[in-house]
Amino acid sequence: KMSDPVYALATPLGRSAVAIIRVSGSFLPEELVGALAIKNESRGVFIRRLSLGSFSDSCLVLNFPSPGSYTGEHLIEIHTHGSPAIIAELFSFLETMGVREAARGEFSKRAFLNGKVDLSAAESVMAGVFAESSAELAALEEFRSGALGGKVKKLSKKIESLLVEVESQLDFSDEEDVALISVSDVSSKLSLLAKSAQSLIKNYAPLRKDSLKKRVVLSGEPNVGKSSLFNALLEEKVAIVSETPGTTRDVVRKSLFLSGIEVTVEDTAGIREIKYSQVEAEGIEMAKEAASSADLCVEVYEDPQKLTKLNSSSLVVLNKVDLLSGLGDVCNVVAVSAKTGEGLGKLRHEILKRVQTPVKQSLVSERIYIKLGSVCALLECGAIGSDFFESTAQKLRDSLEELESIYGVFDNEVVLDQIFNNFCIGK
């Protein structure tokens, strides 16, 4: 229920210097307000020592009384030390007081329902969170800054103006002071509106968060050091390393952050012609499929003599250079040693350079992009026949409804749930 007080961790799980827990509700429990000693406090920042049963912790408490908060409700932030044990006890402490854990996006949903933000602004918050690079943030700027909203509202006003003219012909055409307008005039204005909508959408592309993270697959023959290189890139032991060929059977994947950009690195089975078991054969097929569908395939070699037929679309890596002597520069090949770390910095740089694709269009949420596309289709489909004014009026009304739904001027709980369920916990 939207009236329940809720809490959520607003910082990532795990150990950290500081963890932030958000709490929001129309009315927060008196016991909680008393424990934090903020009952008579106005908006501000306070240092409090919070008792959590057998121990206590010094916290920073940010107090935002309603309506001057993100959600429009009484909202507090508790900044505690980032020990998982402290966080778990604080969660238990809140639950004993009747504060439940928030659902995905519930804080932003409450902000929308309480009139603090419109639906477009709420979606733009999450778009910024999911952006993978400064280029994507720049592409989202018009959406996040509200500039796109201004353009959409300007288009809405133009549609409203034409709708008034068309409606006047339907309802008041027999009145002396109502000017008659021709079908050609209305068609001309409708065409201009269609062009405005087209010019708006052609400069935007939908932001699909699932497609933002890039997949980098390590591929090559058995025992060229793919698993060792995988562990070295991640700086932790994730994949099993063995001198026995065919050790890796499944695709092993892990996220890697390169200059703030998250990529998924995948270690795969060694590819060879002779398969010694059905399991290895299946692993090799999975490896081939992973390499062919990757955003970037990193082909790993250990023998310089095999660097003859190279796939130009792949990033070629010569591993185990610590075992090679007299190796000069090899064109279009990154020389590394997973064992000593030589060349790993250059390899990370090359991976980052290749997975960063230029963003040629401004980005907007997929839902809004679809809405704008619907408006284009409605305005482009001109009405004809004896019911021209009636059909045109309906198209204009439908267009306005699509544009208004961008900002949430409707009451549809199912649609709202679909939107906010894509948000992070605590947002």
C-alpha positions in Angstrom: 0.0 0.0 0.0 1.2 3.5 -0.9 0.3 4.6 2.6 2.7 2.2 4.3 6.0 3.5 5.6 8.8 1.8 3.6 12.6 1.4 3.7 15.3 0.4 1.2 19.0 0.3 0.9 20.0 3.1 -1.5 23.6 2.1 -1.9 25.0 -1.2 -3.4 25.0 -4.4 -1.3 28.3 -5.4 0.2 30.9 -3.8 2.5 31.5 -0.1 2.2 32.5 2.9 4.2 28.9 4.2 4.3 25.5 2.7 3.6 22.4 4.8 3.1 19.0 3.5 4.1 16.0 5.5 2.9 12.7 5.6 4.9 9.5 7.3 3.6 5.9 7.4 4.7 2.9 9.7 5.0 3.4 9.2 8.8 6.5 7.6 10.2 6.2 5.5 13.4 6.5 7.6 16.5 8.9 5.0 18.0 11.3 5.5 15.0 11.1 9.3 15.1 11.8 9.1 18.9 14.7 6.7 18.4 16.3 9.1 15.9 15.5 12.1 18.2 14.0 14.1 15.3 10.4 14.5 16.6 10.7 18.3 17.0 13.4 18.8 14.4 12.8 20.6 11.1 14.6 19.8 7.8 18.3 19.3 8.5 21.2 17.0 9.1 21.8 15.4 12.5 24.4 13.1 14.1 22.7 10.3 16.2 23.8 7.2 18.0 21.3 4.5 17.2 20.8 1.5 19.5 20.5 -1.7 17.5 20.0 -4.2 20.4 23.3 -5.5 21.6 25.3 -2.8 19.9 24.9 0.8 18.7 26.2 2.7 15.7 26.9 6.4 15.1 24.7 7.6 12.2 24.1 10.7 10.1 20.4 11.3 9.8 19.0 13.5 7.1 15.4 14.7 7.9 13.1 15.9 5.1 9.6 16.6 6.5 6.7 16.5 4.0 6.0 18.0 1.6 9.6 19.1 1.0 11.1 15.8 0.1 11.7 13.7 -3.0 8.6 11.6 -2.3 6.4 14.4 -1.0 6.1 12.4 2.3 8.2 12.5 5.5 11.5 11.1 4.3 14.6 10.3 6.2 18.0 9.0 5.2 20.1 7.1 7.7 23.8 7.1 6.8 25.4 4.3 8.8 28.7 2.4 8.5 28.6 -0.1 5.6 29.0 -3.4 7.5 26.5 -6.0 6.3 25.8 -6.9 10.0 24.9 -3.3 10.8 22.7 -3.0 7.8 20.9 -6.3 8.6 20.2 -5.2 12.2 19.0 -1.8 11.0 16.6 -3.5 8.6 15.3 -5.7 11.5 15.0 -2.6 13.7 12.8 -0.9 11.1 10.6 -3.9 10.5 9.9 -4.3 14.2 8.5 -0.8 14.0 6.1 -1.6 11.2 8.3 -0.2 8.3 8.2 -2.6 5.3 10.8 -3.1 2.6 10.0 -1.0 -0.5 9.3 -2.5 -3.9 11.3 -1.6 -6.9 10.8 2.1 -7.8 8.4 2.7 -5.0 10.1 5.9 -3.8 9.9 7.4 -7.4 6.4 6.1 -7.8 5.3 7.9 -4.6 7.0 11.0 -5.9 4.9 10.7 -9.0 1.6 10.0 -7.2 2.3 12.9 -4.8 2.9 15.3 -7.7 6.6 15.9 -7.1 7.6 14.7 -10.6 5.7 13.8 -13.7 6.1 10.3 -15.2 8.6 11.4 -17.8 10.9 13.0 -15.2 10.7 9.8 -13.1 11.7 7.7 -16.0 14.6 10.0 -16.8 16.0 9.5 -13.3 16.4 5.8 -14.0 17.6 6.3 -17.5 20.6 8.2 -16.0 21.2 5.4 -13.5 21.4 2.8 -16.3 23.6 4.9 -18.6 26.9 3.1 -19.2 29.1 6.0 -20.4 29.4 9.8 -20.6 28.4 9.5 -24.3 25.1 7.9 -23.3 24.5 10.5 -20.5 25.1 13.2 -23.2 22.6 11.5 -25.5 20.1 11.4 -22.6 20.6 15.1 -21.7 17.5 16.4 -23.5 15.4 13.7 -21.8 16.9 14.2 -18.4 17.0 18.0 -18.5 13.3 18.3 -19.5 14.1 19.8 -23.0 12.3 17.0 -24.7 9.3 17.6 -22.4 9.2 21.2 -23.6 9.1 20.1 -27.2 6.3 17.5 -26.5 4.2 20.1 -24.7 4.7 22.5 -27.5 3.4 19.9 -29.9 0.5 19.2 -27.6 -0.5 22.9 -27.7 -0.5 22.9 -31.5 -2.7 19.8 -31.6 -5.1 21.3 -29.0 -5.4 24.4 -31.1 -6.3 22.5 -34.3 -8.7 20.3 -32.3 -10.5 23.4 -31.1 -11.0 24.6 -34.7 -12.2 21.2 -35.8 -14.5 20.8 -32.9 -16.0 24.2 -33.6 -17.1 23.0 -37.0 -18.8 20.0 -35.4 -20.6 21.6 -32.5 -21.1 25.2 -33.4 -21.0 25.4 -37.2 -24.6 26.9 -37.3 -23.6 29.8 -35.0 -23.1 33.1 -36.8 -19.8 34.1 -35.0 -18.0 30.8 -35.8 -15.8 31.0 -38.8 -15.9 28.2 -41.3 -12.7 26.4 -42.2 -12.2 24.3 -45.2 -11.1 20.7 -45.5 -7.9 21.7 -47.3 -7.0 24.2 -44.5 -7.4 21.5 -41.9 -5.5 18.9 -44.0 -2.7 21.4 -44.4 -2.4 22.1 -40.7 -2.6 18.3 -40.0 0.3 17.8 -42.4 2.4 20.4 -40.6 1.7 18.7 -37.2 2.7 15.3 -38.7 6.0 16.8 -39.9 6.6 18.3 -36.4 6.0 14.9 -34.8 8.3 13.2 -37.4 11.1 15.7 -36.9 10.8 15.1 -33.2 11.1 11.4 -33.2 13.7 11.0 -36.0 16.3 12.6 -33.7 15.7 10.1 -30.9 16.3 6.4 -30.3 14.8 4.2 -27.5 17.0 3.5 -24.5 17.0 -0.3 -24.0 18.8 -1.0 -20.8 19.3 -4.7 -21.5 21.3 -3.9 -24.6 23.6 -1.4 -23.0 26.0 -3.8 -21.3 28.5 -5.2 -23.8 29.6 -8.9 -24.0 33.3 -9.6 -24.5 34.0 -13.3 -25.2 37.5 -14.9 -24.8 37.9 -17.5 -27.6 40.7 -19.8 -28.7 42.2 -23.3 -28.6 42.7 -25.2 -25.4 45.5 -24.3 -23.1 46.3 -20.9 -24.6 45.6 -19.3 -21.2 42.0 -18.0 -21.7 41.0 -18.8 -18.1 44.2 -17.3 -16.7 43.6 -14.2 -18.8 40.0 -14.1 -17.6 41.0 -14.2 -14.0 43.8 -11.6 -14.6 41.4 -9.2 -16.2 39.0 -9.5 -13.3 41.8 -9.5 -10.7 40.2 -12.5 -8.9 40.1 -16.2 -9.3 36.8 -17.0 -11.0 37.6 -19.6 -13.6 39.4 -22.9 -12.9 42.9 -23.0 -14.4 44.5 -26.3 -15.3 47.1 -27.7 -17.7 44.7 -30.4 -18.7 43.1 -29.4 -22.0 39.3 -29.1 -22.0 38.9 -28.0 -18.4 36.5 -25.2 -19.2 33.2 -26.7 -20.4 30.5 -24.1 -19.6 30.6 -20.4 -20.4 31.9 -18.6 -17.3 30.9 -14.9 -17.1 31.6 -12.0 -14.8 31.1 -8.2 -14.9 34.1 -6.0 -15.4 34.2 -2.2 -15.0 36.4 -0.3 -17.4 36.5 3.5 -16.7 33.0 3.2 -15.3 31.6 1.2 -18.2 30.3 -2.3 -17.3 31.1 -5.1 -19.6 30.4 -8.8 -19.3 33.5 -10.9 -19.9 33.0 -14.6 -20.8 35.5 -17.4 -20.6 34.7 -20.3 -23.0 35.8 -23.8 -23.8 38.9 -24.4 -25.9 37.9 -25.0 -29.5 39.5 -28.0 -31.2 38.6 -30.5 -33.9 38.9 -33.6 -31.7 36.4 -33.9 -28.9 37.1 -36.4 -26.1 33.6 -36.4 -24.7 30.0 -35.4 -25.4 30.2 -32.8 -22.6 33.3 -31.2 -24.2 31.6 -31.2 -27.6 28.6 -29.3 -26.2 31.0 -26.9 -24.5 32.7 -26.2 -27.8 29.4 -25.5 -29.5 28.5 -23.1 -26.7 31.9 -21.4 -27.1 31.3 -20.9 -30.9 27.8 -19.5 -30.3 29.1 -17.1 -27.6 31.9 -15.9 -29.8 29.6 -15.3 -32.8 27.0 -13.4 -30.8 29.5 -11.3 -28.8 29.9 -7.5 -29.1 33.6 -8.2 -29.1 35.4 -11.5 -29.6 38.9 -11.6 -28.1 40.9 -14.4 -29.9 43.7 -15.7 -27.6 46.8 -17.3 -29.0 50.1 -18.6 -27.4 52.0 -19.4 -30.6 53.2 -16.5 -32.7 53.3 -18.8 -35.7 49.5 -19.1 -35.7 49.0 -15.4 -36.1 48.5 -15.7 -39.9 44.8 -15.8 -40.6 43.3 -13.3 -38.3 39.7 -12.2 -38.1 39.7 -8.5 -38.6 36.6 -8.0 -36.5 38.2 -9.7 -33.4 40.7 -8.4 -30.9 43.7 -10.6 -31.2 45.8 -11.3 -28.1 49.1 -13.2 -27.9 49.3 -14.6 -24.4 52.3 -16.0 -22.4 54.8 -13.5 -23.8 56.8 -14.1 -20.6 57.8 -17.4 -22.2 58.8 -15.9 -25.5 62.1 -14.3 -26.3 63.0 -11.9 -29.0 59.4 -11.0 -29.8 59.1 -7.7 -31.6 56.0 -5.7 -32.2 53.3 -7.8 -33.9 50.9 -5.7 -36.0 47.3 -5.5 -34.8 48.0 -7.9 -31.9 48.0 -7.1 -28.1 50.8 -9.0 -26.4 50.1 -9.9 -22.8 51.1 -12.2 -20.0 48.3 -13.3 -17.7 50.9 -14.6 -15.3 53.0 -11.5 -14.9 50.4 -8.9 -15.9 52.4 -7.5 -18.8 50.2 -5.8 -21.4 47.0 -6.1 -19.3 46.6 -2.4 -19.1 46.8 -2.1 -22.9 44.3 -5.0 -23.3 41.8 -3.3 -21.0 42.2 -0.1 -23.0 41.7 -1.9 -26.3 38.6 -3.6 -25.0 37.1 -0.3 -23.8 37.9 1.4 -27.1 36.1 -1.3 -29.1 33.0 -1.7 -27.0 32.4 2.1 -26.8 30.1 2.8 -29.7 29.2 6.4 -30.6 25.7 7.4 -29.8 24.4 9.2 -32.9 20.9 10.1 -31.6 19.5 11.5 -28.5 18.1 8.8 -26.2 14.7 8.6 -24.6 12.9 5.8 -22.7 11.4 3.1 -24.8 7.9 3.8 -23.5 8.0 7.4 -24.6 9.6 6.6 -27.9 6.7 4.2 -28.7 4.2 6.9 -27.6 5.8 9.4 -30.0 5.7 6.8 -32.8 2.0 6.3 -32.2 1.4 10.1 -32.5 3.3 10.2 -35.8 1.1 7.3 -37.2 -2.1 9.0 -36.1 -1.2 12.4 -37.6 0.2 10.9 -40.8 -3.0 9.0 -41.6 -5.2 11.8 -43.0 -9.0 11.5 -42.9 -11.2 11.6 -46.1 -14.8 11.4 -46.9 -18.0 12.9 -45.5 -17.0 12.4 -41.9 -13.7 14.2 -42.4 -14.1 16.6 -39.4 -15.3 13.8 -37.1 -12.4 11.5 -38.0 -9.9 14.3 -37.8 -11.2 15.3 -34.4 -10.9 11.7 -33.1 -7.3 11.4 -34.4 -6.4 14.7 -32.7 -8.0 13.5 -29.4 -6.1 10.2 -29.6 -2.8 12.0 -30.3 -3.3 14.2 -27.3 -4.1 11.2 -25.1 -0.9 9.5 -26.2 1.1 12.7 -25.5 -0.6 13.2 -22.1 0.2 9.7 -21.1 3.9 10.5 -21.4 3.5 12.6 -18.3 1.1 10.4 -16.5 -2.2 12.2 -17.1 -4.1 8.9 -16.7 -5.1 6.5 -14.0 -3.8 3.0 -14.8 -2.2 1.2 -12.0 -1.0 -1.7 -14.2 0.9 0.6 -16.5 2.5 2.4 -13.5 3.6 -0.9 -12.0 5.2 -1.9 -15.3 7.1 1.3 -15.4 8.3 1.5 -11.8 9.1 -2.2 -11.5 12.1 -1.6 -13.9 13.6 0.8 -11.3 16.3 -0.1 -8.7 15.4 -1.0 -5.2 15.7 2.2 -3.1 15.0 4.6 -6.0 
